Amino acid sequence: MEFLFGEGDTCTFMRPDTFEQVEVPNPVLGLAARFLQPGMELPVEFFDGHLITVVFSDVAEARVVDTAPPALPLSSLAFTVAG
C-alpha cells in the first residue's frame, strides 16, 4: 500500500489499484513512523479483514543535510602507515 499522510495518532495508506484508504494507528507502526515519506509503498498485512502490521524494510536510505563541524582539527586526524 502507498503511504499518503500522517495526521494525529494515525497514518493513512491507500491501495493504488482500488483507491481504498486504511488508517493505521501509530502504535502499530512504532518508531518507524518517523521515517515514512508520502508516496512510499509498503506491504500492509491483514488477517480476516483486520490490520496486523506494516512491514518496513531492514535498510533505510538517508542523506545527511547538515552536521556539526569536526571536534578536532583535520590535521590531528592524520595518521602514518607503519612500514
C-alpha positions in Angstrom: 0.0 0.0 0.0 1.1 3.6 -0.6 1.6 5.9 2.4 -0.3 9.1 1.9 0.0 11.2 5.1 0.2 11.1 8.9 -2.3 13.1 11.0 -2.7 13.0 14.8 -2.4 9.4 16.0 -2.8 7.7 12.6 -1.2 7.3 9.3 -3.2 6.8 6.1 -2.3 4.3 3.5 -4.0 3.7 0.1 -4.3 0.7 -2.1 -3.3 2.1 -5.5 -5.5 -0.3 -7.6 -8.8 0.3 -5.7 -8.0 3.7 -4.0 -9.2 2.2 -0.8 -7.8 4.0 2.2 -6.8 2.5 5.5 -5.9 4.4 8.7 -3.1 2.7 10.7 -2.7 3.7 14.4 0.8 5.0 15.1 1.4 2.3 17.9 1.1 -0.3 15.1 3.9 1.4 13.2 6.1 2.1 16.2 9.2 4.4 15.9 9.4 3.6 12.1 6.5 6.0 11.5 9.0 8.9 11.7 10.7 7.6 8.5 7.5 7.5 6.4 7.5 9.7 3.3 4.4 10.4 1.1 4.4 8.0 -1.9 6.3 5.2 -0.1 5.0 1.8 -0.9 5.0 -0.8 2.0 3.4 -4.2 2.5 0.4 -4.0 4.9 -0.6 -7.3 6.3 -4.2 -8.2 7.1 -5.8 -11.3 8.7 -9.5 -11.9 8.4 -10.0 -8.3 7.3 -8.2 -6.8 10.3 -4.9 -5.0 10.1 -2.0 -6.9 11.6 1.1 -4.9 10.7 3.0 -2.8 8.2 6.3 -4.3 7.0 9.2 -2.0 6.9 12.5 -2.7 5.0 15.5 -3.6 7.1 17.5 -0.9 5.2 16.8 2.8 5.0 18.4 5.3 2.7 19.2 8.7 4.1 21.1 11.8 3.2 23.0 14.0 5.7 21.9 17.5 5.1 23.7 19.3 8.0 26.3 18.2 10.5 28.4 19.8 13.3 32.0 20.9 12.5 34.8 18.4 13.4 35.7 18.4 17.1 39.4 18.1 16.3 41.4 20.0 13.6 41.7 17.9 10.5 45.5 17.9 10.8 45.3 16.0 14.1 43.3 13.2 12.3 46.3 12.4 10.0 47.9 9.1 10.6 51.1 7.4 9.5 51.3 3.9 7.9 53.6 1.5 9.8 56.2 0.2 7.4 
